[in-house]
Amino acid sequence: MDGVLADTGELHFAAWSATLAEEGIPFDWETFRSTFGMNNTGILTTLLGRPPDPDYVLRISDRKEQACRQAMRGHIQLLDGVEMWLKRLQKIGCRQAVASSAPPENITALVDELDIGGYFDTLVSAFSMPGKPDPAVFLEAARRLAMPPERCIVVEDSIAGVEAAKRAGMRCIAVTNTNPRAALAQADMIVDSLADLPEDAFASIRYE
């Protein structure tokens, strides 16, 4: 979702920076980029060097995510090529899901803000699951779509997300909205924008 459907990186970075500053935890853009795609438990584990107490995760997450949702209002838009592909895939009968590390409230807020809920059969949050690069969220999305993993294609921008897709046994298209090509090398196809995808991209990557 974040970094694929909409460019929300700056909003998340600002929300994390403000929240973590109150906790005395250093945070910079490189750390943000390297943890983008993880759920909040995974991010805080990386920052603290140990698994945090669940109550601590909930307290920090609540403050950070409320700030992020407020910042979304009127300040996000679909990235290039997204609406075209959502319409095209829906037209040819592909089942589509959002499978995000974000909490459910964030997913709903972003989908509603962008008015794209009608394209998706299900919205899946990994907030209470093992986070990416664990494949749990993608496998749950496949289960809800009643599709075997090998018939699913993940669109990702994060390093952890690409790894999770491959661990799920799925093909992966990566976009360089957050990370450079070299960091996304595990993906089956890498593009700078979804607008750059050839018309047969999903068919060719599925059957190549």
Stockholm file with secondary structure:
# STOCKHOLM 1.0

chainA/1-208         MDGVLADTGELHFAAWSATLAEEGIPFDWETFRSTFGMNNTGILTTLLGRPPDPDYVLRISDRKEQACRQAMRGHIQLLDGVEMWLKRLQKIGCRQAVASSAPPENITALVDELDIGGYFDTLVSAFSMPGKPDPAVFLEAARRLAMPPERCIVVEDSIAGVEAAKRAGMRCIAVTNTNPRAALAQADMIVDSLADLPEDAFASIRYE
#=GR chainA/1-208 SS CBTTTBCCHHHHHHHHHHHHHHHTCCCCHHHHHHHTTSCHHHHHHHHHTSCCCHHHHHHHHHHHHHHHHHHHTTTCCBCTTHHHHHHHHHHTTCCCEEEESSCHHHHHHHHHHHTCGGGCSEEEECTTSCCTTSSHHHHHHHHHHTCCGGGCEEEECSHHHHHHHHHTTCEEEEETTSSCGGGGTTSSEEESCGGGSCTTHHHHHHHC
#=GC SS_cons         CBTTTBCCHHHHHHHHHHHHHHHTCCCCHHHHHHHTTSCHHHHHHHHHTSCCCHHHHHHHHHHHHHHHHHHHTTTCCBCTTHHHHHHHHHHTTCCCEEEESSCHHHHHHHHHHHTCGGGCSEEEECTTSCCTTSSHHHHHHHHHHTCCGGGCEEEECSHHHHHHHHHTTCEEEEETTSSCGGGGTTSSEEESCGGGSCTTHHHHHHHC
//
